[in-house]
Amino acid sequence: VIVEGLLTTINADGSVNLAPMGPKWDPAGEQLLLRPYQTSTSFANLVRSRRGIFHITDDVELLARAAIARIAPPPPMTPLGPDLGWVLDDCCRWHAFRVDAIDDRQPRAEISVTIVDSGRRRDFLGFNRARHAVLEAAILATRVHLLPADEILAEFDRLLVPVQKTGDPPEARALEMLRQHVLAAIGRPLGAASH
Ligand SMILES: Cc1cc2nc3c(=O)[nH]c(=O)nc-3n(C[C@H](O)[C@H](O)[C@H](O)COP(=O)(O)O)c2cc1C
């Protein structure tokens, strides 16, 4: 099963990189299969340090911010130990892992990892349509260079419906932030209606 979450990795200068990532999860075991594009900072960091921490979270606003690298101020994090990586203070679960094998034959690499330490902070509250819509919007925002602008904006219009119906302020803020990011990336006036 693919689980969308947040990955922290260690940059070359020792600082932390935060990125949404959707690894394949082996619920029976201690293994994850991460699939980062080789162009991503996460990939470079995993190759270099061979460590990372994957977080299960329901904080889609943070996930949206990380997707477009708008994470100032950074969320509170705690170091797990020297060179072991950083745990998001506010998450549902975290899983620290070490890299076992890297397959870089495709642009989207496959990195098998083994979980070496885990922690639980709080329950995952449950499904709602608005949070799923923000996840979809965050994916779209990372693909502005790949998809036709009108298609992306039409999707944003569609995703606004579940966010308005079932979302709270964090989901509404996240969707609007992502929409502004997309408008800027495709060179449309900020604040413009998307249709
Ligand atoms: C829900 C979600 C899941 C994602 N899963 C992946 C993934 O599995 N692999 C990947 O390369 N990018 C994935 N992305 C896109 C990356 O998060 C995005 O390209 C990000 O800018 C990479 O950050 P980095 O360069 O700091 O690693 C995902 C984005 C979202 C919103």
The ligand as a Tripos MOL2 file, in Angstrom:
@<TRIPOS>MOLECULE
LIG
   31    33     1     0     0
SMALL
NO_CHARGES

@<TRIPOS>ATOM
      1 C1          1.4080   13.5730   -1.3910 C.3       1 LIG1
      2 C2          2.6920   13.7110   -2.1660 C.ar      1 LIG1
      3 C3          3.4500   12.5660   -2.4360 C.ar      1 LIG1
      4 C4          4.6570   12.6620   -3.1480 C.ar      1 LIG1
      5 N1          5.3830   11.5280   -3.3940 N.ar      1 LIG1
      6 C5          6.5590   11.6300   -4.0560 C.ar      1 LIG1
      7 C6          7.3580   10.4730   -4.2930 C.ar      1 LIG1
      8 O1          7.0180    9.3450   -3.9100 O.2       1 LIG1
      9 N2          8.5300   10.6450   -4.9660 N.ar      1 LIG1
     10 C7          8.9530   11.8940   -5.3770 C.ar      1 LIG1
     11 O2         10.0400   11.9960   -5.9620 O.2       1 LIG1
     12 N3          8.2120   12.9890   -5.1730 N.ar      1 LIG1
     13 C8          7.0290   12.8910   -4.5220 C.ar      1 LIG1
     14 N4          6.2950   14.0180   -4.3080 N.ar      1 LIG1
     15 C9          6.7830   15.3010   -4.8260 C.3       1 LIG1
     16 C10         7.8860   15.8480   -3.9410 C.3       1 LIG1
     17 O3          7.4310   16.0350   -2.6170 O.3       1 LIG1
     18 C11         8.3340   17.1880   -4.4900 C.3       1 LIG1
     19 O4          8.8850   17.0110   -5.7580 O.3       1 LIG1
     20 C12         9.3270   17.8570   -3.5830 C.3       1 LIG1
     21 O5          9.5960   19.1350   -4.1240 O.3       1 LIG1
     22 C13        10.6490   17.1110   -3.4610 C.3       1 LIG1
     23 O6         11.3590   17.7850   -2.4650 O.3       1 LIG1
     24 P1         12.9280   17.6300   -2.2700 P.3       1 LIG1
     25 O7         13.6000   18.0580   -3.5600 O.co2     1 LIG1
     26 O8         13.2030   18.5620   -1.1300 O.co2     1 LIG1
     27 O9         13.1950   16.1910   -1.9540 O.co2     1 LIG1
     28 C14         5.0910   13.9300   -3.5930 C.ar      1 LIG1
     29 C15         4.3370   15.0710   -3.3120 C.ar      1 LIG1
     30 C16         3.1510   14.9700   -2.6220 C.ar      1 LIG1
     31 C17         2.3580   16.2210   -2.3410 C.3       1 LIG1
@<TRIPOS>BOND
     1     1     2 1
     2     2     3 ar
     3     2    30 ar
     4     3     4 ar
     5     4     5 ar
     6     4    28 ar
     7     5     6 ar
     8     6     7 ar
     9     6    13 1
    10     7     8 2
    11     7     9 ar
    12     9    10 ar
    13    10    11 2
    14    10    12 ar
    15    12    13 ar
    16    13    14 ar
    17    14    15 1
    18    14    28 ar
    19    15    16 1
    20    16    17 1
    21    16    18 1
    22    18    19 1
    23    18    20 1
    24    20    21 1
    25    20    22 1
    26    22    23 1
    27    23    24 1
    28    24    25 2
    29    24    26 1
    30    24    27 1
    31    28    29 ar
    32    29    30 ar
    33    30    31 1
@<TRIPOS>SUBSTRUCTURE
     1 LIG1         1 GROUP 0 **** ****
